[in-house]
Amino acid sequence: MGLYELLVADGRIKRLVQSKAPMTELKAAATAVGMRTLKQDGNERVLLGPTDMHQVRAVCG
């Protein structure tokens, strides 16, 4: 099973990347438009049952 993090870049995200904005600002903008982090995806899969926290931690650190 894979864990996934996908950022679909809208205009604001593209401008932040191009201007080399701080990662905290980029992450805030991305989550505001619905991006889920790798860890969030892993946590959901733990709750649904197909994996456990040990495996998620191995991937996400």
N, C-alpha and C positions, 0 to 999 in steps of 0.2 A: 504494500500500500504506500502511496506517496502522500506527503504533506505538501501543500502548495501555498505560495504567496504570489499574488499577481497584482501588479500596479498598472492600471490602464491610465495612461497619461492624458489628462485634459490640458487645456491651454495654461491654466495656472500652474499645474505640476511641471509642464515643459519650461515655463519661465523660471520657476524656482531652480530647476536642474541647470539651465543655461547660465543663471546668475550665481551658481555655486552656493546656494543658500545653505544654512546650517541643517544638518540632518534632522534635528528636532523639528524644525519648521516644515521640512519636506514630509516627515512622517505625520505630523499633525494635519497637513493639507490632504495627504493621501487617505488617512483614516476618516477624515471628514467626508470624503466622497465614496466611502464604503470599502476601502481596502482592508483586508484582514491579514494580520501578520502570520508568519509560519507557526509561531507559538499558539496563536488563537485558533488556527486550523487544527493543530495537534490537540489542543484542549477539547475542542468540540468532538474530535474522533475518540478521545478517551471517554467522554460522557456517553457517546453512542455505543461504545463497547468494542470496536475492532482493534484497539491498541491500548497500551497502558502508558503511564507517566514515565516509566523507565525508558521506553522507546522514544517518546517525545523529547525527553531531556537529552538523549543520545544524539538526536538530530539538531535540536535547537541550542544546546549548550546551557 
